[in-house]
Amino acid sequence: MPDKKIIAIIGATGAQGGGVVNGILNDPNGGFIPRAITRNINSDKAKALSSKGVEVVQADADDVESLKNAFKGAYGAFCVTNYWEYLSPEREIAQAKNLAEAAKDAKISHAVWSTLEDSREWIPLDDNRMPTLMDNYKVPHFDAKGESNKFFKDAGVPTTFMIAAFYWDNFIYFGMGPQKGPDGKLAITFPMDDKKLAGIGASDIGKCAYGIFKAGNKYIGQTVGVAGGQLTGDEMAEAFSKALGKEVHYNAVPPEVYRSFGFPAADDIGNMFQFHRDFQKDHLAVRDVERTKSLYPDLKSFDQWLEQNKSKIPLE
């Protein structure tokens, strides 16, 4: 429909991008239409989008020319990278640069860049309170995104810098859900002491991004954090106990213990939690729940998210 503005959506078959697509599709009078961008237009998820009438375009974040083509004629662009696919901050930085270059080339009027803090602005590489990883980073999956903000600024792309919170979906897919200890009791384990962790359902992130687009120019040039709740480990354990009908405890461990757990990127994740713990005030201030609700009024709380997803959480 020519009177509707196109939003080109990177990662349209993933959690965040998929949330943007669904936000647009669920708001037929919102003035926007989605253009789903994916590397594999023949995937089941891509075909499902196509069957709903969504334009699906092939592009790869490693290929700037494909991105330029995919962004052509669009009003807005939702830009996201997936650090966990390659575990390479350098590759993520290169992809972000490509996204910014493509957005500039296509004269995008509003980009929403899904980013995170560069933790090195709070804890420099020579600060031994937290180990330096990969020679150049403290929290690689944060720092690469935060460092990449400069590409959008330097390119002059009108951009909202959207900062996500801890994915509650990690309790399903990342092995962070309640696990049985030697005593047979279920527990969640974080190195957060008694501090609060801001969290959100992954699909709600994209719907918040759509709310940013709907707000027009209001958030251009701003950093906007999103969260569905701010909870301590004990509060999360209590919510788990209620939802699962089984007692769940919170096991607070030191960051150095968490970093030693041995799963992929345990050191990165351990540093992330320590960053949130040690700089609690800044972590929570940017991820304001009430502002998030103004972007997406149907935002799910942790209790609501658990009610919808409890059957998917593996209990070990």
Secondary structure, 3 states (H helix, E strand, C coil): CCCCEEEEEECCCCHHHHHHHHHHHCCCCCCEEEEEEECCCCCHHHHHHHHCCCEEEECCCCCHHHHHHHHCCCCEEEECCCHHHHCCHHHHHHHHHHHHHHHHHCCCCEEEEEECCCHHHCCCCCCCCCCCECCCECCHHHHHHHHHHHHHHHCCCCEEEEECCEECCHHHHCCCCCEECCCCCEEEEECCCCCEEEEECHHHHHHHHHHHHHCCCCCCCCEEECCCEEEEHHHHHHHHHHHHCCCEEEEECCHHHHHCCCCCCHHHHHHHHHHHHHCHHHHHHHCCHHHHHHHCCCCCCHHHHHHHHHHHCCCC
